């Protein structure tokens, strides 16, 4: 068999991963009808080994294979021609190892800025370009947006990132101890999601079994992170439509959620909550009651503000049919998370990859969306309500494990020659951490993928045929991560 089958957070023997020809992998992918989760390289002496990870969301399985490029193998026929979702993965692999995907339709840098970056250009007397960034009016990270416009209409948007050269993946290899503080610092608005993915990867590799109590507390925090950021984003969308009442109310309401996280862990964003081996802070009955009381109050405010906002003609006219991405395009581009779900692609690693704490809950999934700004706004609202249900049910379940410890002492040694994939559904979508160890249990490769890595091109597609003044609204409706791309 050309692939080894595994599951989320399950350790496999790295020596069992097949090494086959790139042509065989491409042929398999055509027949598998799955989606790409990982496509990354690792230097092995003079050779480069390319690892490919595919996901079957219907049965919650992951498939892993590899191919070896010897020094004289400098190219291969691009996957992207048949499978567009590979476009960003192949660009990254080429950028890191110089192995060219021949006939790739858009072989441009992912994280390397160039003075003469080859921007797409349109010809015509009335065509003009609009450049935004990398320095922005708001206090945000750097990214450059280049619009090709005819009058106010946007025909194309090209996004150039890569202004932050942080080398985060290499930092994990340099530290010989567990590094939760680094994991939670990779992407500041996804502290819980990143730290959880990292911790689960390390626990799988070290054979550390954490308690049910710790597992539940992690998921309560993950859903609170989702609630808080979604509320904040609803406020940001309102602000970009000049609906200032909504912006103010959602902004204040988000604070109630993150201030409760502060009471739990000492940090509004959950820093320091999760460690390899469990969690550092408990949620007792008193805190559970406080969380539920807070959520009930937040739900009323969010319901009321959303209802008023969606009855306001100026808001509806700005959101409906603005920034549309069809389900077909979202699927082809490999979109994940809420961006995918808002275009009608049913994908959610919480429920698709057999997490018993989620699959055991009777939770109503959000509505079938249509891919415009209105859908992305409504999906956030529905997911807030869904996450509130989940938190309440998890807190009820937590009482069953009241006597358990919140953390155990993790094993310090990682299993040798092992490979693990850890996927956590952050508020943007799946955060993927992949770890590979060597003969002595040392980390040889640590690969991360933020959902934004998949979804930035979704934003470029969304603004086509919209007015250039709609770009801020489209941008906020996705709220993608610069640092999640610029690893």
C-alpha positions in Angstrom: 0.0 0.0 0.0 1.3 3.5 -0.9 -0.2 5.1 2.2 -0.2 4.5 6.0 -3.6 5.2 7.6 -3.7 7.0 10.9 -5.9 9.2 13.0 -5.8 12.6 14.7 -3.3 12.6 17.6 -2.2 9.1 17.0 1.5 8.3 16.9 2.8 6.1 14.0 6.2 4.7 13.2 7.9 7.1 10.8 9.9 4.2 9.3 6.6 2.7 8.2 5.7 5.7 6.1 6.0 4.5 2.4 8.4 6.2 0.0 7.0 6.0 -3.5 7.4 7.9 -6.7 5.7 11.3 -7.1 3.8 10.0 -10.0 2.2 7.2 -7.9 1.2 9.8 -5.2 -0.5 11.9 -7.9 -2.3 9.0 -9.3 -3.5 7.9 -5.8 -4.7 11.4 -5.0 -6.8 11.5 -8.2 -8.6 8.3 -7.0 -8.8 9.1 -3.3 -11.1 12.1 -3.5 -9.7 13.5 -0.3 -8.3 16.9 0.7 -4.7 17.9 1.4 -3.7 18.6 5.0 0.1 18.4 4.8 2.6 18.8 2.0 6.1 19.6 3.3 9.7 18.6 3.0 12.5 17.5 5.2 16.2 17.5 4.4 17.7 14.0 4.7 21.5 14.3 4.0 21.7 15.2 0.3 18.1 14.2 -0.4 14.8 15.9 0.3 11.8 13.8 1.5 8.4 15.2 0.7 5.6 14.2 3.1 2.0 14.3 1.9 -0.9 14.0 4.3 -4.5 13.6 3.0 -7.7 13.7 5.1 -10.9 11.7 4.7 -13.3 13.8 6.7 -16.2 11.4 6.2 -14.5 8.6 8.2 -12.1 10.7 10.3 -8.9 9.1 8.9 -5.6 10.6 7.8 -3.4 9.1 5.0 0.4 9.6 5.0 3.0 8.9 2.3 6.3 10.4 1.1 8.6 10.6 -1.9 12.3 11.2 -2.1 14.0 13.8 -4.3 17.7 13.0 -4.9 20.1 15.9 -5.7 19.6 15.5 -9.5 15.8 15.7 -9.2 15.1 19.4 -9.3 11.4 19.3 -10.5 8.2 17.4 -10.9 4.9 18.0 -12.7 2.7 20.2 -10.6 -0.2 18.8 -8.7 -2.0 22.2 -8.8 -3.1 21.8 -12.5 -5.5 19.0 -11.5 -5.9 19.8 -7.8 -6.0 23.6 -7.2 -5.9 23.2 -3.4 -2.2 22.2 -3.7 -1.2 25.6 -5.1 -0.1 27.2 -1.8 1.6 24.0 -0.5 3.6 23.5 -3.7 4.7 27.2 -3.6 5.9 26.8 0.0 7.8 23.6 -0.8 9.5 25.2 -3.8 10.4 28.2 -1.8 12.0 26.1 1.0 13.8 23.4 -1.1 14.0 24.8 -4.7 12.3 21.7 -6.2 10.1 23.2 -8.9 6.5 22.1 -9.6 6.6 22.4 -13.4 3.6 24.2 -15.0 2.3 25.5 -11.7 -0.1 28.3 -12.7 0.9 30.7 -10.0 4.4 29.9 -8.8 5.1 33.0 -6.6 6.7 33.5 -3.2 4.8 32.7 -0.1 7.1 34.2 2.6 9.9 35.8 0.6 9.4 39.5 -0.3 10.9 40.8 -3.5 11.5 44.3 -4.7 10.3 43.2 -8.1 7.5 40.9 -7.0 5.8 39.6 -10.1 2.3 41.1 -9.6 -0.4 40.2 -12.0 -1.2 43.2 -14.2 -4.1 44.1 -16.5 -3.7 46.2 -19.6 -6.1 48.9 -20.6 -6.4 52.7 -20.8 -8.9 52.8 -17.9 -7.3 50.2 -15.7 -5.7 51.5 -12.5 -4.0 49.9 -9.6 -4.7 50.5 -5.9 -2.0 49.5 -3.4 -2.8 49.0 0.3 -0.1 48.2 2.9 2.1 46.7 4.1 1.8 49.5 6.6 -1.9 49.8 7.6 -4.0 52.5 9.2 -4.9 50.1 12.0 -2.6 48.5 14.5 -2.3 45.3 12.5 0.5 43.1 11.1 2.0 43.8 7.7 0.6 42.6 4.4 0.4 44.1 0.9 -2.8 44.1 -1.2 -2.7 45.1 -4.9 -6.0 45.7 -6.7 -6.5 45.8 -10.4 -9.5 48.1 -10.9 -11.7 49.5 -13.7 -13.2 52.5 -12.0 -14.4 51.3 -8.6 -14.8 47.7 -9.7 -12.1 45.2 -8.6 -11.1 42.7 -11.3 -8.3 41.1 -9.4 -6.6 41.2 -6.0 -3.2 39.9 -5.3 -2.0 39.5 -1.7 1.7 39.5 -0.8 2.7 38.4 2.7 5.9 37.3 4.2 7.0 40.5 5.9 7.7 38.7 9.2 10.6 36.3 9.2 10.1 34.5 12.5 11.4 31.0 11.9 8.9 29.6 14.5 9.1 26.0 13.3 12.9 26.0 13.8 12.5 27.4 17.3 10.6 24.2 18.3 13.6 22.1 17.2 16.1 24.2 19.2 14.4 23.9 22.5 15.0 20.5 24.1 12.1 20.9 26.6 8.4 21.2 26.1 7.7 24.7 24.9 4.0 25.6 25.5 4.9 29.3 25.8 6.2 29.3 22.2 3.2 27.3 21.0 0.7 29.8 22.4 2.7 32.7 21.0 2.6 31.6 17.3 -0.8 33.3 16.7 -2.0 35.7 19.4 -5.8 35.3 18.7 -5.6 31.5 18.7 -3.7 30.9 21.9 -5.8 27.9 23.0 -6.0 26.3 19.6 -2.3 26.4 19.0 -1.3 25.4 22.5 -3.8 22.5 22.4 -2.5 21.2 19.1 1.1 21.4 20.3 0.3 19.7 23.6 -1.7 16.9 22.1 1.2 16.2 19.6 3.7 16.1 22.4 1.5 13.9 24.6 1.0 11.5 21.7 4.7 11.3 21.1 5.6 10.9 24.8 2.8 8.4 25.6 1.4 10.9 28.2 -2.3 10.2 29.1 -4.0 13.3 30.5 -7.1 13.2 32.6 -10.7 13.6 31.4 -10.9 16.6 33.6 -8.0 18.3 31.8 -9.4 17.4 28.4 -12.7 18.9 29.1 -11.2 22.2 30.5 -9.2 22.5 27.4 -12.3 22.3 25.2 -14.2 24.7 27.4 -11.4 27.2 26.8 -11.3 26.5 23.1 -15.0 27.2 22.7 -14.7 30.4 24.8 -11.9 31.5 22.5 -14.2 30.9 19.6 -17.1 32.8 21.2 -14.9 35.8 22.1 -13.3 36.2 18.7 -16.5 35.6 16.7 -18.2 38.3 18.8 -15.3 40.7 18.2 -15.4 40.0 14.5 -19.1 40.7 14.3 -18.3 44.1 15.8 -15.5 44.6 13.3 -17.9 43.8 10.4 -20.4 46.3 11.9 -17.7 48.9 12.2 -16.7 48.6 8.6 -20.3 49.3 7.6 -20.3 52.4 9.8 -22.9 50.7 12.0 -21.2 52.0 15.2 -23.8 50.9 17.7 -23.2 47.2 16.7 -19.4 47.8 16.7 -19.6 49.2 20.3 -21.9 46.6 21.7 -20.2 43.6 20.3 -16.8 45.0 21.4 -18.0 45.4 25.0 -19.7 42.0 25.0 -16.5 40.3 23.8 -14.7 41.7 26.8 -17.1 39.9 29.1 -16.0 36.6 27.7 -12.2 37.2 27.7 -12.4 38.7 31.2 -13.9 35.4 32.4 -11.0 33.7 30.8 -8.8 36.0 32.8 -10.5 34.8 36.0 -9.8 31.2 35.0 -6.2 31.5 34.0 -4.8 34.9 34.8 -4.8 35.9 31.1 -7.6 37.2 28.9 -6.4 35.1 26.0 -5.8 31.9 28.0 -2.0 32.1 28.1 -0.5 29.7 30.6 -3.7 27.6 30.8 -2.5 24.6 28.9 0.7 22.6 29.5 1.9 19.3 28.2 0.3 16.9 30.7 -3.0 18.8 31.2 -4.0 22.3 32.4 -2.6 24.6 35.1 -6.0 26.0 36.3 -9.1 24.2 37.5 -12.7 25.1 36.9 -14.7 24.4 40.0 -18.5 24.5 40.5 -18.4 28.2 41.5 -16.4 29.1 38.3 -18.7 26.9 36.2 -21.8 28.7 37.5 -20.0 32.0 36.8 -19.2 31.0 33.2 -22.8 29.9 32.6 -24.2 33.1 34.0 -21.8 35.1 31.9 -22.8 33.2 28.7 -26.5 33.6 29.4 -26.0 37.4 29.6 -23.8 37.5 26.6 -26.3 35.4 24.6 -29.1 37.9 25.3 -27.0 40.9 24.2 -25.7 39.1 21.1 -29.2 38.0 20.1 -30.7 41.4 20.6 -27.9 43.3 18.8 -27.8 40.8 15.9 -31.6 41.0 15.5 -31.6 44.8 15.3 -28.6 44.8 13.0 -30.2 42.4 10.5 -33.3 44.6 10.4 -31.3 47.6 9.4 -31.5 48.0 5.6 -28.1 49.7 5.3 -26.4 46.7 6.9 -28.3 44.1 4.9 -27.6 45.9 1.6 -23.8 46.0 2.4 -23.6 42.3 3.4 -25.8 40.4 1.1 -24.3 39.4 -2.2 -21.0 41.1 -1.2 -17.7 39.1 -1.3 -19.2 35.8 -2.6 -17.2 32.6 -2.8 -19.1 29.6 -4.2 -19.0 26.2 -2.6 -17.4 24.9 -5.7 -14.5 27.5 -5.5 -14.1 27.1 -1.8 -13.8 23.3 -2.2 -11.4 23.6 -5.1 -9.2 26.0 -3.2 -9.0 23.7 -0.1 -10.8 26.2 2.2 -11.1 25.2 5.8 -12.9 26.2 8.9 -15.6 28.9 9.1 -14.6 30.3 5.7 -15.4 27.0 4.1 -18.5 26.5 6.1 -19.8 29.9 5.2 -19.6 28.8 1.6 -21.5 25.7 2.2 -18.6 23.2 2.6 -19.3 21.0 5.6 -16.0 20.6 7.3 -15.2 20.7 11.0 -12.4 18.7 12.7 -14.2 18.7 16.0 -16.9 16.5 14.7 -15.2 14.9 11.7 -12.2 13.4 13.5 -13.8 11.4 16.3 -13.2 13.7 19.3 -15.4 11.9 21.8 -16.0 15.1 23.9 -17.7 16.7 20.8 -19.2 13.7 19.0 -21.0 12.6 22.2 -22.8 15.9 22.4 -26.2 16.5 20.8 -25.2 19.8 19.0 -27.1 21.4 16.2 -24.7 22.3 13.3 -24.9 25.9 11.9 -27.0 26.7 8.8 -26.1 26.0 5.2 -24.5 29.2 4.1 -24.1 30.8 0.7 -20.6 32.4 0.7 -21.2 36.1 1.0 -20.4 38.5 3.9 -23.8 38.0 5.3 -23.2 34.3 5.5 -19.9 34.8 7.2 -21.5 37.1 9.7 -24.4 34.8 10.3 -22.2 31.7 10.6 -20.3 33.5 13.4 -23.6 34.2 15.2 -24.7 30.6 14.8 -21.3 29.3 16.0 -21.4 31.5 19.0 -24.8 29.9 20.0 -23.4 26.5 19.2 -20.3 27.0 21.3 -22.4 28.2 24.2 -24.3 24.9 24.1 -21.1 23.0 24.0 -19.5 24.9 26.9 -22.6 24.3 29.1 -22.7 20.6 28.2 -19.0 20.2 28.9 -19.3 22.0 32.2 -22.0 19.6 33.2 -19.8 16.7 32.1 -16.9 18.2 34.1 -18.8 17.5 37.4 -18.4 13.7 36.8 -14.6 14.1 37.0 -14.5 16.5 40.0 -12.0 14.3 41.9 -9.5 14.0 39.0 -6.2 15.9 38.8 -5.9 18.7 36.3 -2.5 17.6 35.2 -0.1 14.7 35.3 3.7 14.8 35.0 4.5 14.2 31.3 7.1 11.7 30.1 10.2 13.7 29.2 11.3 11.4 26.4 9.6 11.4 23.0 9.2 8.1 21.1 12.0 7.6 18.6 11.3 7.5 14.8 7.7 8.6 15.3 5.3 10.8 13.4 2.1 12.5 14.6 -0.5 14.8 13.2 -2.5 17.0 15.7 -5.5 18.9 14.4 -7.5 21.3 16.5 -10.5 23.3 15.2 -9.6 26.8 16.1 -12.1 29.6 15.5 -10.7 30.2 12.0 -10.5 26.5 11.2 -8.1 23.6 11.6 -4.8 24.3 13.2 -2.5 21.5 12.1 0.8 20.6 14.0 2.9 17.7 12.6 5.9 16.4 14.5 8.6 14.0 13.4 11.2 12.5 15.7 14.6 10.8 15.1 16.3 7.7 16.4 16.9 9.3 19.8 13.5 10.8 20.2 14.7 14.3 19.2 12.4 16.5 17.1 13.6 16.5 13.5 10.8 18.4 11.9 8.0 20.5 13.3 5.4 21.6 10.7 2.5 23.9 11.4 -0.4 25.0 9.2 -2.8 27.8 10.1 -6.2 27.9 8.5 -5.3 31.2 6.9 -2.7 29.4 4.9 -5.6 27.7 3.0 -7.9 30.7 3.0 -6.0 33.8 1.9 -6.8 33.1 -1.7 -10.5 32.9 -0.7 -10.3 36.6 0.1 -8.7 37.3 -3.3 -11.6 35.5 -4.9 -14.2 37.2 -2.7 -13.4 40.8 -3.8 -13.6 40.1 -7.5 -16.4 42.1 -9.2 -17.0 44.1 -6.0 -16.4 47.7 -5.4 -13.0 48.5 -4.0 -14.7 50.2 -1.0 -16.1 46.8 -0.1 -12.6 45.3 0.4 -12.4 46.3 4.2 -15.7 44.6 4.8 -14.7 41.5 2.9 -11.4 41.4 4.7 -13.0 41.6 8.1 -15.5 39.0 7.2 -12.7 36.5 6.8 -10.3 38.0 9.4 -7.3 35.9 8.3 -4.0 35.8 10.1 -0.8 37.4 8.8 1.4 35.7 11.4 -0.3 32.3 10.7 1.1 32.6 7.2 4.4 34.2 8.1 5.8 31.4 10.2 
